[in-house]
């Protein structure tokens, strides 16, 4: 102990250093304890969290002790109530959804939906892990993490509701497959699902949520159930762009389990252009991840039947499936072909354009950049008529004029046959004369200029 000029006792420098060191250790210990209590399973029994209708997070969640921003790594729009699940849902079975991550990060969280449920959905156990590969339900053993919801392993989602999990500390690699598994012990239905996943997922009897071997997952399924989003905490992206559309955005006609939908291919191209490994990098290219907001058969104006409606119209779902996505910065709208092709009577040109403008205005009001796509050819497809083709040309002319969107990507010009512009070019056609195949989707991704996503980019056709 020493004394200062005022005569008061002062600690020696060595004791000062010791005190500071002790404080640092205490802070680190407290931080670790807080993270352990909120972001991992501590074995404590807790009752299920009950989520208020319309509340996305329940009672809140805590991010991993890391830096970065949250961005969408994967998404799927809830599309319909799964037939045959009205009474029991998938009670007593584990659902292992397989999804492909479009951005890497150090933490992950998921969103689960009971949009089409008519009764509360109890999820008693959920997990996230990295897939071991090979198209199997096997997980990398060291990656398995139990998901929590406001600190509880269980959550009750009301009919029409959704919930976001707490963050889990898990290294998610760019381009990796992620397994998100849920278990519900009690009957609840119908199941909210996305029917054309073009990705094989798995089902098992009983609670096999944290199984890593995957042997119990004997049933393969082409659907995604309950899961509508995977977000990651990342340094690889500054925000999210949503590809919003119909079956052409959903990827119908592409190779299953290969991630060759045009939003997948564009996400890879955008990443390279922004300067990630393997790309040259440009300062005028945004660092965004890309998530898919397509629903096969979707229209701008019309929903199918049901309460809530199966395959809700683009207008009715835009707020949830675009504006509600994590850290969304831009949207590419590629809708209209089903309104033109499948309306019992010829769709009204002005109403269709008004619907597209309404979505664009909603996006701009939230500060999003809006890119619109021209409607692609469908000559040779069932239902084609000269009147519908004339309407398609009228809609495309207005889109190209720049009076609807901030920028335009001309998918029509990229895919059409130069010898017969009413039809898809043969090498881009999946075979049904409406949906592109893998080469067509790759061509679409090549056509969309990443600079179109920037707010400062000029209003133009790109």
C-alpha positions as a Markdown table, in Angstrom:
| # | Residue | x | y | z |
|---|---|---|---|---|
| 1 | Unk | 0.0 | 0.0 | 0.0 |
| 2 | Unk | 1.3 | 3.5 | -0.9 |
| 3 | Unk | 0.0 | 7.0 | -0.1 |
| 4 | Unk | -0.6 | 9.7 | -2.7 |
| 5 | Unk | 0.1 | 13.4 | -2.4 |
| 6 | Unk | -3.2 | 14.0 | -0.6 |
| 7 | Unk | -2.1 | 11.5 | 2.0 |
| 8 | Unk | -4.8 | 8.9 | 1.1 |
| 9 | Unk | -3.9 | 5.3 | 0.8 |
| 10 | Unk | -3.6 | 4.0 | -2.8 |
| 11 | Unk | -3.2 | 0.5 | -4.1 |
| 12 | Unk | 0.2 | -0.5 | -5.6 |
| 13 | Unk | 0.5 | -0.9 | -9.5 |
| 14 | Unk | 0.7 | -4.6 | -9.0 |
| 15 | Unk | -2.5 | -4.7 | -7.0 |
| 16 | Unk | -4.2 | -2.5 | -9.7 |
| 17 | Unk | -3.3 | -5.0 | -12.4 |
| 18 | Unk | -4.4 | -7.9 | -10.2 |
| 19 | Unk | -7.8 | -6.2 | -9.6 |
| 20 | Unk | -8.3 | -5.5 | -13.4 |
| 21 | Unk | -7.4 | -9.1 | -14.2 |
| 22 | Unk | -9.9 | -10.3 | -11.7 |
| 23 | Unk | -12.7 | -8.1 | -13.1 |
| 24 | Unk | -11.9 | -9.3 | -16.7 |
| 25 | Unk | -12.1 | -13.0 | -15.6 |
| 26 | Unk | -15.4 | -12.3 | -13.8 |
| 27 | Unk | -16.9 | -10.6 | -16.9 |
| 28 | Unk | -15.8 | -13.5 | -19.1 |
| 29 | Unk | -17.3 | -16.0 | -16.7 |
| 30 | Unk | -20.6 | -14.1 | -16.5 |
| 31 | Unk | -20.7 | -13.9 | -20.3 |
| 32 | Unk | -20.2 | -17.6 | -20.7 |
| 33 | Unk | -22.8 | -18.3 | -18.1 |
| 34 | Unk | -25.3 | -16.1 | -19.8 |
| 35 | Unk | -24.7 | -17.7 | -23.2 |
| 36 | Unk | -24.9 | -21.2 | -21.8 |
| 37 | Unk | -28.2 | -20.4 | -20.2 |
| 38 | Unk | -29.7 | -18.9 | -23.3 |
| 39 | Unk | -28.1 | -20.4 | -26.4 |
| 40 | Unk | -27.5 | -24.0 | -25.4 |
| 41 | Unk | -29.3 | -26.8 | -23.5 |
| 42 | Unk | -28.3 | -26.9 | -19.9 |
| 43 | Unk | -30.5 | -29.9 | -19.1 |
| 44 | Unk | -32.9 | -27.9 | -17.0 |
| 45 | Unk | -36.6 | -29.0 | -17.4 |
| 46 | Unk | -38.7 | -26.1 | -18.7 |
| 47 | Unk | -42.3 | -25.9 | -19.8 |
| 48 | Unk | -43.2 | -25.2 | -23.4 |
| 49 | Unk | -43.2 | -21.6 | -24.5 |
| 50 | Unk | -46.6 | -20.4 | -25.7 |
| 51 | Unk | -46.4 | -18.0 | -28.6 |
| 52 | Unk | -49.0 | -15.3 | -29.0 |
| 53 | Unk | -50.8 | -15.4 | -32.4 |
| 54 | Unk | -48.8 | -13.4 | -35.0 |
| 55 | Unk | -45.8 | -13.1 | -32.7 |
| 56 | Unk | -42.7 | -14.4 | -34.5 |
| 57 | Unk | -40.3 | -15.0 | -31.6 |
| 58 | Unk | -42.4 | -15.9 | -28.6 |
| 59 | Unk | -40.6 | -14.4 | -25.6 |
| 60 | Unk | -37.4 | -13.5 | -27.3 |
| 61 | Unk | -34.0 | -15.1 | -28.0 |
| 62 | Unk | -30.3 | -14.4 | -27.6 |
| 63 | Unk | -27.8 | -14.3 | -30.4 |
| 64 | Unk | -24.5 | -16.2 | -30.1 |
| 65 | Unk | -21.6 | -14.3 | -28.6 |
| 66 | Unk | -20.2 | -13.4 | -32.0 |
| 67 | Unk | -20.1 | -10.5 | -34.4 |
| 68 | Unk | -21.7 | -10.1 | -37.8 |
| 69 | Unk | -25.2 | -9.6 | -39.2 |
| 70 | Unk | -28.2 | -11.9 | -39.5 |
| 71 | Unk | -29.0 | -12.8 | -43.1 |
| 72 | Unk | -31.2 | -15.4 | -44.8 |
| 73 | Unk | -29.4 | -18.5 | -45.7 |
| 74 | Unk | -32.5 | -20.4 | -46.9 |
| 75 | Unk | -36.2 | -19.9 | -47.1 |
| 76 | Unk | -39.4 | -21.5 | -48.4 |
| 77 | Unk | -42.8 | -19.9 | -48.5 |
| 78 | Unk | -45.5 | -21.8 | -46.6 |
| 79 | Unk | -47.7 | -22.9 | -49.5 |
| 80 | Unk | -50.6 | -25.1 | -48.4 |
| 81 | Unk | -52.1 | -27.5 | -45.9 |
| 82 | Unk | -50.7 | -31.0 | -46.5 |
| 83 | Unk | -53.5 | -33.3 | -47.6 |
| 84 | Unk | -54.2 | -36.3 | -45.3 |
| 85 | Unk | -52.8 | -34.5 | -42.2 |
| 86 | Unk | -56.1 | -32.8 | -41.1 |
| 87 | Unk | -56.5 | -34.9 | -37.9 |
| 88 | Unk | -53.2 | -36.0 | -36.6 |
| 89 | Unk | -50.6 | -34.0 | -38.4 |
| 90 | Unk | -47.3 | -35.9 | -38.1 |
| 91 | Unk | -47.7 | -36.6 | -34.4 |
| 92 | Unk | -45.2 | -39.1 | -33.0 |
| 93 | Unk | -42.8 | -38.7 | -35.9 |
| 94 | Unk | -39.6 | -36.8 | -36.4 |
| 95 | Unk | -39.4 | -34.5 | -39.4 |
| 96 | Unk | -35.9 | -34.0 | -40.7 |
| 97 | Unk | -35.9 | -31.2 | -43.3 |
| 98 | Unk | -32.8 | -30.9 | -45.5 |
| 99 | Unk | -32.0 | -27.4 | -46.7 |
| 100 | Unk | -29.1 | -25.8 | -48.6 |
| 101 | Unk | -27.3 | -22.9 | -47.1 |
| 102 | Unk | -26.7 | -19.9 | -49.4 |
| 103 | Unk | -24.3 | -18.2 | -46.9 |
| 104 | Unk | -22.0 | -19.3 | -44.2 |
| 105 | Unk | -21.9 | -18.1 | -40.6 |
| 106 | Unk | -21.2 | -18.8 | -36.9 |
| 107 | Unk | -24.7 | -19.1 | -35.6 |
| 108 | Unk | -28.1 | -20.2 | -36.8 |
| 109 | Unk | -31.8 | -19.8 | -36.0 |
| 110 | Unk | -34.9 | -21.2 | -37.7 |
| 111 | Unk | -38.5 | -20.1 | -38.2 |
| 112 | Unk | -41.3 | -22.7 | -37.8 |
| 113 | Unk | -44.8 | -22.1 | -39.1 |
| 114 | Unk | -48.3 | -23.3 | -38.2 |
| 115 | Unk | -49.9 | -21.1 | -40.8 |
| 116 | Unk | -52.3 | -23.8 | -42.0 |
| 117 | Unk | -52.9 | -25.5 | -38.6 |
| 118 | Unk | -56.4 | -25.6 | -37.1 |
| 119 | Unk | -55.1 | -26.4 | -33.6 |
| 120 | Unk | -52.0 | -25.5 | -31.6 |
| 121 | Unk | -48.8 | -27.2 | -32.7 |
| 122 | Unk | -46.6 | -28.5 | -29.9 |
| 123 | Unk | -43.0 | -28.9 | -30.9 |
| 124 | Unk | -41.4 | -30.7 | -27.9 |
| 125 | Unk | -38.0 | -31.1 | -29.4 |
| 126 | Unk | -36.1 | -29.5 | -32.3 |
| 127 | Unk | -32.5 | -29.6 | -33.5 |
| 128 | Unk | -30.1 | -28.2 | -36.1 |
| 129 | Unk | -27.0 | -29.9 | -37.5 |
| 130 | Unk | -24.8 | -30.1 | -40.5 |
| 131 | Unk | -25.6 | -32.9 | -43.0 |
| 132 | Unk | -22.8 | -35.4 | -43.4 |
| 133 | Unk | -23.5 | -35.5 | -47.1 |
| 134 | Unk | -24.3 | -38.1 | -49.7 |
| 135 | Unk | -28.0 | -37.3 | -49.7 |
| 136 | Unk | -28.5 | -39.2 | -46.4 |
| 137 | Unk | -30.2 | -38.0 | -43.1 |
| 138 | Unk | -26.9 | -38.5 | -41.3 |
| 139 | Unk | -25.5 | -35.6 | -39.3 |
| 140 | Unk | -22.0 | -34.5 | -38.5 |
| 141 | Unk | -21.9 | -35.8 | -34.9 |
| 142 | Unk | -20.1 | -32.8 | -33.5 |
| 143 | Unk | -22.5 | -30.3 | -35.1 |
| 144 | Unk | -25.7 | -31.5 | -33.5 |
| 145 | Unk | -27.4 | -28.6 | -31.5 |
| 146 | Unk | -30.6 | -28.6 | -29.6 |
| 147 | Unk | -32.8 | -25.7 | -30.5 |
| 148 | Unk | -34.6 | -23.6 | -27.9 |
| 149 | Unk | -37.4 | -21.1 | -27.9 |
| 150 | Unk | -37.0 | -18.3 | -25.3 |
| 151 | Unk | -34.8 | -20.8 | -23.4 |
| 152 | Unk | -37.2 | -23.7 | -23.6 |
| 153 | Unk | -36.8 | -26.9 | -25.6 |
| 154 | Unk | -40.5 | -26.9 | -26.3 |
| 155 | Unk | -42.8 | -24.4 | -27.9 |
| 156 | Unk | -46.5 | -24.2 | -28.7 |
| 157 | Unk | -47.4 | -22.4 | -31.9 |
| 158 | Unk | -51.0 | -21.3 | -32.3 |
| 159 | Unk | -53.1 | -21.8 | -35.4 |
| 160 | Unk | -51.9 | -19.3 | -38.0 |
| 161 | Unk | -48.8 | -18.5 | -36.1 |
| 162 | Unk | -45.0 | -18.8 | -36.5 |
| 163 | Unk | -42.0 | -18.8 | -34.1 |
| 164 | Unk | -38.3 | -18.0 | -34.5 |
| 165 | Unk | -35.9 | -20.1 | -32.4 |
| 166 | Unk | -33.2 | -18.8 | -30.2 |
| 167 | Unk | -29.8 | -18.6 | -31.9 |
| 168 | Unk | -27.6 | -21.7 | -31.8 |
| 169 | Unk | -23.9 | -21.5 | -31.9 |
| 170 | Unk | -23.0 | -23.7 | -35.0 |
| 171 | Unk | -20.6 | -23.1 | -37.8 |
| 172 | Unk | -22.6 | -23.2 | -41.0 |
| 173 | Unk | -20.5 | -23.4 | -44.2 |
| 174 | Unk | -21.5 | -21.7 | -47.4 |
| 175 | Unk | -23.1 | -24.3 | -49.8 |
| 176 | Unk | -23.6 | -26.9 | -47.0 |
| 177 | Unk | -26.7 | -28.9 | -46.4 |
| 178 | Unk | -28.3 | -28.3 | -43.0 |
| 179 | Unk | -30.6 | -30.7 | -41.1 |
| 180 | Unk | -33.5 | -29.1 | -39.2 |
| 181 | Unk | -35.5 | -31.7 | -37.2 |
| 182 | Unk | -38.7 | -31.3 | -35.3 |
| 183 | Unk | -40.8 | -33.6 | -33.2 |
| 184 | Unk | -44.4 | -33.1 | -32.2 |
| 185 | Unk | -45.9 | -35.6 | -29.7 |
| 186 | Unk | -49.5 | -34.6 | -30.0 |
| 187 | Unk | -52.0 | -34.6 | -32.9 |
| 188 | Unk | -52.3 | -31.2 | -34.7 |
| 189 | Unk | -53.1 | -30.5 | -38.2 |
| 190 | Unk | -53.2 | -29.8 | -41.0 |
| 191 | Unk | -49.4 | -29.6 | -41.5 |
| 192 | Unk | -48.1 | -26.4 | -43.0 |
| 193 | Unk | -45.8 | -27.5 | -45.9 |
| 194 | Unk | -44.0 | -26.6 | -49.1 |
| 195 | Unk | -44.9 | -29.4 | -51.6 |
| 196 | Unk | -42.4 | -28.9 | -54.4 |
| 197 | Unk | -39.2 | -28.8 | -52.4 |
| 198 | Unk | -37.1 | -30.5 | -55.1 |
| 199 | Unk | -35.1 | -31.7 | -52.1 |
| 200 | Unk | -35.3 | -35.0 | -50.4 |
| 201 | Unk | -36.0 | -34.8 | -46.6 |
| 202 | Unk | -36.8 | -37.6 | -44.2 |
| 203 | Unk | -39.2 | -38.9 | -41.6 |
| 204 | Unk | -38.7 | -41.3 | -38.6 |
| 205 | Unk | -41.0 | -42.9 | -36.1 |
| 206 | Unk | -40.6 | -41.5 | -32.5 |
| 207 | Unk | -38.5 | -38.8 | -31.2 |
| 208 | Unk | -35.2 | -39.1 | -33.1 |
| 209 | Unk | -34.5 | -35.4 | -33.1 |
| 210 | Unk | -30.9 | -35.6 | -32.0 |
| 211 | Unk | -30.0 | -38.9 | -33.8 |
| 212 | Unk | -26.9 | -38.3 | -35.8 |
| 213 | Unk | -26.6 | -41.8 | -37.5 |
| 214 | Unk | -29.8 | -41.3 | -39.3 |
| 215 | Unk | -30.7 | -45.0 | -39.5 |
| 216 | Unk | -34.1 | -44.4 | -38.1 |
| 217 | Unk | -35.0 | -42.0 | -40.9 |
| 218 | Unk | -36.4 | -44.7 | -43.2 |
| 219 | Unk | -39.0 | -42.6 | -45.1 |
| 220 | Unk | -38.0 | -40.2 | -47.8 |
| 221 | Unk | -40.2 | -37.2 | -48.6 |
| 222 | Unk | -40.2 | -34.5 | -51.3 |
| 223 | Unk | -41.7 | -31.9 | -48.9 |
| 224 | Unk | -40.5 | -29.3 | -46.4 |
| 225 | Unk | -42.8 | -29.3 | -43.3 |
| 226 | Unk | -43.2 | -26.5 | -40.8 |
| 227 | Unk | -39.7 | -25.0 | -41.6 |
| 228 | Unk | -39.9 | -21.7 | -43.5 |
| 229 | Unk | -36.5 | -20.0 | -42.8 |
| 230 | Unk | -32.9 | -20.6 | -41.8 |
| 231 | Unk | -30.9 | -17.5 | -40.8 |
| 232 | Unk | -27.2 | -17.3 | -40.1 |
| 233 | Unk | -25.1 | -14.8 | -38.2 |
| 234 | Unk | -22.5 | -14.0 | -40.9 |
| 235 | Unk | -19.6 | -11.9 | -42.1 |
| 236 | Unk | -20.3 | -13.0 | -45.7 |
| 237 | Unk | -23.3 | -10.9 | -46.4 |
| 238 | Unk | -24.7 | -7.5 | -45.5 |
| 239 | Unk | -28.4 | -8.4 | -46.2 |
| 240 | Unk | -30.8 | -10.6 | -48.1 |
| 241 | Unk | -32.5 | -10.5 | -51.5 |
| 242 | Unk | -35.7 | -12.5 | -52.0 |
| 243 | Unk | -36.6 | -14.1 | -55.3 |
| 244 | Unk | -40.4 | -13.9 | -55.3 |
| 245 | Unk | -42.4 | -15.8 | -57.9 |
| 246 | Unk | -44.2 | -19.0 | -59.1 |
| 247 | Unk | -43.1 | -22.4 | -60.2 |
| 248 | Unk | -40.3 | -21.0 | -62.4 |
| 249 | Unk | -38.8 | -19.4 | -59.2 |
| 250 | Unk | -39.6 | -22.5 | -57.2 |
| 251 | Unk | -37.5 | -24.4 | -59.7 |
| 252 | Unk | -40.0 | -26.8 | -61.2 |
| 253 | Unk | -38.2 | -28.7 | -64.0 |
| 254 | Unk | -34.8 | -28.5 | -62.5 |
| 255 | Unk | -32.8 | -31.5 | -61.3 |
| 256 | Unk | -34.0 | -32.6 | -57.7 |
| 257 | Unk | -31.4 | -32.5 | -54.9 |
| 258 | Unk | -29.0 | -30.5 | -57.1 |
| 259 | Unk | -29.9 | -26.8 | -56.2 |
| 260 | Unk | -30.2 | -25.7 | -59.8 |
| 261 | Unk | -33.1 | -23.3 | -59.4 |
| 262 | Unk | -32.3 | -19.9 | -60.8 |
| 263 | Unk | -32.2 | -18.3 | -57.3 |
| 264 | Unk | -29.6 | -20.9 | -56.3 |
| 265 | Unk | -27.4 | -20.3 | -59.3 |
| 266 | Unk | -27.8 | -16.5 | -59.0 |
| 267 | Unk | -26.8 | -16.7 | -55.3 |
| 268 | Unk | -23.6 | -18.4 | -56.4 |
| 269 | Unk | -22.9 | -15.8 | -59.1 |
| 270 | Unk | -23.7 | -12.9 | -56.8 |
| 271 | Unk | -21.3 | -14.3 | -54.2 |
| 272 | Unk | -18.5 | -14.6 | -56.7 |
| 273 | Unk | -19.1 | -11.1 | -58.2 |
| 274 | Unk | -19.0 | -9.6 | -54.7 |
| 275 | Unk | -15.5 | -10.8 | -54.2 |
| 276 | Unk | -15.8 | -14.0 | -52.2 |
| 277 | Unk | -13.3 | -16.9 | -52.9 |
| 278 | Unk | -13.3 | -17.7 | -56.6 |
| 279 | Unk | -14.6 | -14.3 | -57.8 |
| 280 | Unk | -12.9 | -11.1 | -58.9 |
| 281 | Unk | -15.0 | -8.9 | -56.8 |
| 282 | Unk | -16.5 | -5.5 | -57.6 |
| 283 | Unk | -17.2 | -2.6 | -55.3 |
| 284 | Unk | -20.5 | -1.9 | -57.1 |
| 285 | Unk | -21.9 | -5.4 | -56.3 |
| 286 | Unk | -23.8 | -5.9 | -53.1 |
| 287 | Unk | -22.9 | -8.6 | -50.6 |
| 288 | Unk | -26.3 | -10.2 | -50.3 |
| 289 | Unk | -27.5 | -13.8 | -49.8 |
| 290 | Unk | -30.4 | -15.0 | -51.9 |
| 291 | Unk | -33.5 | -16.8 | -50.6 |
| 292 | Unk | -36.4 | -18.4 | -52.5 |
| 293 | Unk | -39.9 | -17.0 | -52.2 |
| 294 | Unk | -41.5 | -19.1 | -55.0 |
| 295 | Unk | -44.7 | -21.1 | -54.9 |
| 296 | Unk | -45.6 | -23.3 | -57.8 |
| 297 | Unk | -48.8 | -22.2 | -59.4 |
| 298 | Unk | -48.7 | -18.8 | -57.7 |
| 299 | Unk | -50.6 | -15.8 | -59.1 |
| 300 | Unk | -50.4 | -12.1 | -58.5 |
| 301 | Unk | -54.1 | -11.6 | -57.9 |
| 302 | Unk | -55.8 | -14.9 | -57.1 |
| 303 | Unk | -55.5 | -17.4 | -54.2 |
| 304 | Unk | -56.9 | -20.9 | -54.1 |
| 305 | Unk | -59.6 | -22.0 | -51.7 |
| 306 | Unk | -59.3 | -22.6 | -48.0 |
| 307 | Unk | -59.0 | -20.6 | -44.8 |
| 308 | Unk | -56.2 | -19.6 | -44.9 |
| 309 | Unk | -56.1 | -20.1 | -48.6 |
| 310 | Unk | -53.8 | -22.6 | -50.2 |
| 311 | Unk | -51.3 | -21.1 | -52.6 |
| 312 | Unk | -52.1 | -17.5 | -51.4 |
| 313 | Unk | -51.8 | -14.8 | -54.0 |
| 314 | Unk | -48.7 | -12.8 | -54.4 |
| 315 | Unk | -50.4 | -9.7 | -53.1 |
| 316 | Unk | -51.7 | -11.4 | -50.0 |
| 317 | Unk | -48.4 | -13.1 | -49.0 |
| 318 | Unk | -45.9 | -10.4 | -50.0 |
| 319 | Unk | -45.7 | -8.9 | -46.6 |
| 320 | Unk | -44.9 | -12.3 | -44.9 |
| 321 | Unk | -42.7 | -13.9 | -47.6 |
| 322 | Unk | -40.7 | -10.8 | -48.6 |
| 323 | Unk | -41.0 | -7.9 | -46.1 |
| 324 | Unk | -40.9 | -10.4 | -43.2 |
| 325 | Unk | -37.6 | -12.0 | -44.2 |
| 326 | Unk | -34.5 | -11.3 | -42.2 |
| 327 | Unk | -32.5 | -8.2 | -43.1 |
| 328 | Unk | -34.1 | -8.0 | -46.6 |
| 329 | Unk | -32.6 | -5.4 | -48.9 |
| 330 | Unk | -34.0 | -6.2 | -52.3 |
| 331 | Unk | -36.6 | -8.3 | -54.1 |
| 332 | Unk | -36.8 | -9.7 | -57.6 |
| 333 | Unk | -40.5 | -10.1 | -58.6 |
| 334 | Unk | -41.1 | -12.8 | -61.3 |
| 335 | Unk | -44.9 | -13.3 | -61.3 |
| 336 | Unk | -47.8 | -13.1 | -63.8 |
| 337 | Unk | -47.5 | -16.1 | -66.1 |
| 338 | Unk | -50.2 | -18.1 | -64.1 |
| 339 | Unk | -52.6 | -15.1 | -64.1 |
| 340 | Unk | -52.2 | -14.9 | -67.9 |
| 341 | Unk | -52.2 | -18.7 | -68.6 |
| 342 | Unk | -54.6 | -20.2 | -66.1 |
| 343 | Unk | -57.4 | -17.6 | -65.5 |
| 344 | Unk | -60.7 | -19.0 | -66.7 |
| 345 | Unk | -61.3 | -15.8 | -68.6 |
| 346 | Unk | -58.6 | -13.6 | -70.0 |
| 347 | Unk | -57.0 | -11.7 | -67.1 |
| 348 | Unk | -57.5 | -8.0 | -66.9 |
| 349 | Unk | -54.3 | -6.2 | -68.0 |
| 350 | Unk | -54.8 | -3.2 | -65.8 |
| 351 | Unk | -55.6 | -5.2 | -62.7 |
| 352 | Unk | -52.5 | -7.4 | -63.2 |
| 353 | Unk | -50.2 | -4.4 | -63.6 |
| 354 | Unk | -51.8 | -2.7 | -60.6 |
| 355 | Unk | -51.1 | -5.8 | -58.5 |
| 356 | Unk | -47.4 | -5.7 | -59.6 |
| 357 | Unk | -47.2 | -2.0 | -58.9 |
| 358 | Unk | -48.7 | -2.5 | -55.4 |
| 359 | Unk | -46.1 | -5.0 | -54.5 |
| 360 | Unk | -43.4 | -2.8 | -55.8 |
| 361 | Unk | -44.7 | 0.2 | -53.8 |
| 362 | Unk | -44.9 | -1.9 | -50.6 |
| 363 | Unk | -41.3 | -2.9 | -51.1 |
| 364 | Unk | -40.1 | 0.7 | -51.7 |
| 365 | Unk | -42.0 | 1.9 | -48.7 |
| 366 | Unk | -39.7 | -0.4 | -46.6 |
| 367 | Unk | -36.6 | 0.8 | -48.4 |
| 368 | Unk | -36.1 | -2.2 | -50.7 |
| 369 | Unk | -34.7 | -2.1 | -54.2 |
| 370 | Unk | -37.3 | -3.7 | -56.6 |
| 371 | Unk | -36.3 | -5.6 | -59.7 |
| 372 | Unk | -39.1 | -6.9 | -62.0 |
| 373 | Unk | -38.9 | -9.8 | -64.5 |
| 374 | Unk | -40.7 | -10.0 | -67.8 |
| 375 | Unk | -43.0 | -13.0 | -68.3 |
| 376 | Unk | -41.4 | -15.9 | -70.1 |
| 377 | Unk | -42.8 | -17.6 | -73.2 |
| 378 | Unk | -45.3 | -20.5 | -73.0 |
| 379 | Unk | -46.0 | -21.3 | -76.7 |
| 380 | Unk | -46.8 | -25.0 | -77.0 |
| 381 | Unk | -48.0 | -25.4 | -73.4 |
| 382 | Unk | -51.6 | -26.5 | -72.8 |
| 383 | Unk | -53.8 | -23.5 | -72.5 |
| 384 | Unk | -51.8 | -21.4 | -74.9 |
| 385 | Unk | -54.0 | -19.1 | -77.1 |
| 386 | Unk | -53.1 | -16.1 | -79.3 |
| 387 | Unk | -55.1 | -13.9 | -76.9 |
| 388 | Unk | -53.1 | -15.0 | -73.9 |
| 389 | Unk | -49.9 | -14.4 | -75.9 |
| 390 | Unk | -51.0 | -10.9 | -76.8 |
| 391 | Unk | -51.7 | -10.2 | -73.1 |
| 392 | Unk | -48.2 | -11.5 | -72.2 |
| 393 | Unk | -46.7 | -9.1 | -74.8 |
| 394 | Unk | -48.7 | -6.2 | -73.4 |
| 395 | Unk | -47.6 | -6.9 | -69.8 |
| 396 | Unk | -44.0 | -7.2 | -70.8 |
| 397 | Unk | -44.1 | -4.0 | -72.8 |
| 398 | Unk | -45.3 | -2.1 | -69.7 |
| 399 | Unk | -42.7 | -3.9 | -67.5 |
| 400 | Unk | -39.9 | -2.9 | -69.9 |
| 401 | Unk | -41.1 | 0.7 | -70.0 |
| 402 | Unk | -39.7 | 1.2 | -66.4 |
| 403 | Unk | -43.0 | 2.4 | -65.1 |
| 404 | Unk | -43.5 | -0.6 | -62.8 |
| 405 | Unk | -40.2 | -1.5 | -61.2 |
| 406 | Unk | -36.9 | 0.1 | -60.3 |
| 407 | Unk | -35.1 | -2.1 | -62.8 |
| 408 | Unk | -36.0 | -4.9 | -65.2 |
| 409 | Unk | -34.5 | -8.3 | -65.9 |
| 410 | Unk | -35.6 | -9.5 | -69.2 |
| 411 | Unk | -36.1 | -13.3 | -68.7 |
| 412 | Unk | -38.4 | -13.4 | -71.8 |
| 413 | Unk | -35.6 | -12.1 | -74.1 |
| 414 | Unk | -33.1 | -14.4 | -72.4 |
| 415 | Unk | -35.1 | -17.6 | -72.9 |
| 416 | Unk | -37.2 | -17.2 | -76.0 |
| 417 | Unk | -36.5 | -18.9 | -79.3 |
| 418 | Unk | -35.3 | -16.3 | -81.8 |
| 419 | Unk | -37.0 | -18.2 | -84.6 |
| 420 | Unk | -40.4 | -18.2 | -82.7 |
| 421 | Unk | -40.4 | -15.7 | -79.8 |
| 422 | Unk | -43.7 | -17.3 | -78.5 |
| 423 | Unk | -41.8 | -20.4 | -77.4 |
| 424 | Unk | -38.9 | -21.2 | -75.1 |
| 425 | Unk | -35.6 | -22.0 | -76.9 |
| 426 | Unk | -35.3 | -25.8 | -77.1 |
| 427 | Unk | -32.1 | -26.1 | -75.0 |
| 428 | Unk | -33.7 | -24.0 | -72.2 |
| 429 | Unk | -37.0 | -26.0 | -72.2 |
| 430 | Unk | -37.6 | -28.7 | -69.5 |
| 431 | Unk | -39.9 | -30.3 | -72.1 |
| 432 | Unk | -43.3 | -29.0 | -71.1 |
| 433 | Unk | -42.8 | -25.7 | -73.0 |
| 434 | Unk | -43.4 | -23.6 | -69.9 |
| 435 | Unk | -40.8 | -24.4 | -67.3 |
| 436 | Unk | -37.0 | -24.0 | -68.0 |
| 437 | Unk | -34.7 | -26.9 | -67.3 |
| 438 | Unk | -31.3 | -26.6 | -65.7 |
| 439 | Unk | -29.7 | -24.8 | -68.6 |
| 440 | Unk | -32.6 | -22.4 | -68.7 |
| 441 | Unk | -32.4 | -21.6 | -65.1 |
| 442 | Unk | -28.7 | -21.0 | -65.4 |
| 443 | Unk | -29.4 | -18.7 | -68.3 |
| 444 | Unk | -31.8 | -16.7 | -66.1 |
| 445 | Unk | -29.2 | -16.4 | -63.4 |
| 446 | Unk | -26.7 | -15.1 | -65.9 |
| 447 | Unk | -29.1 | -12.5 | -67.2 |
| 448 | Unk | -29.8 | -10.8 | -63.9 |
| 449 | Unk | -27.1 | -8.2 | -63.3 |
| 450 | Unk | -26.1 | -8.1 | -59.6 |
| 451 | Unk | -25.8 | -4.3 | -59.8 |
| 452 | Unk | -29.5 | -4.1 | -60.4 |
| 453 | Unk | -30.0 | -4.8 | -56.7 |
| 454 | Unk | -28.3 | -1.6 | -55.6 |
| 455 | Unk | -30.5 | 1.3 | -54.6 |
| 456 | Unk | -28.2 | 3.8 | -56.3 |
| 457 | Unk | -28.4 | 1.9 | -59.6 |
| 458 | Unk | -30.3 | 3.8 | -62.3 |
| 459 | Unk | -33.8 | 2.9 | -63.1 |
| 460 | Unk | -33.2 | 0.8 | -66.2 |
| 461 | Unk | -33.6 | -2.5 | -68.0 |
| 462 | Unk | -30.7 | -4.8 | -67.1 |
